[in-house]
Amino acid sequence: MNGKKLQQMAAECAEGLPGTALEHPFGPEWDVHKVRGKVFMLITDVTGEPMVIVKSAPDEAAALREQHSEITLGYHMNKKHWITLEGGSSLDRGLVEELVTDSYLLVVANLPKAQQPVDPAMFAGRGQAPR
């Protein structure tokens, strides 16, 4: 899948997740997706190439980087907890939606219970974001 399609799929998935908002705190070239004010995904072309940046558990991030050449260290983010997705043949809709949802759930799990729009333990087993 090309980079623009990757960005479109990631944005559609993020928009379907409960309690999310799209903001542009770094200017129009950065789409920043947040849940309850906390960033879980960034979309940009600032390097000249379309990319999606999501949070990932460190062990999963390392495995993903080994399995997919299109997944690299998080651009301008903590390299241990964030990954960058770029267009390429090994990424498909299911993986993109899984990575966006996982990033969302990692952030939700660290919110105070009263602010969590979903129970991360219950939501995690669903496989796909609700529409």
Number of C-alpha atoms within 10 A of each C-alpha: 13 12 18 17 13 23 24 13 18 25 21 13 21 25 17 14 20 16 16 19 16 17 16 12 10 9 9 10 12 15 20 22 23 20 23 16 13 16 19 25 26 23 22 18 15 10 8 7 11 18 23 27 28 27 28 26 14 14 10 12 24 17 11 16 16 12 11 14 15 18 24 19 18 20 17 10 14 11 16 15 18 22 29 24 27 21 21 15 11 12 18 13 14 11 11 18 21 17 22 26 25 21 23 26 24 16 19 22 15 12 16 8 11 7 13 18 15 17 12 17 10 8 14 16 8 9 12 17 17 10 9
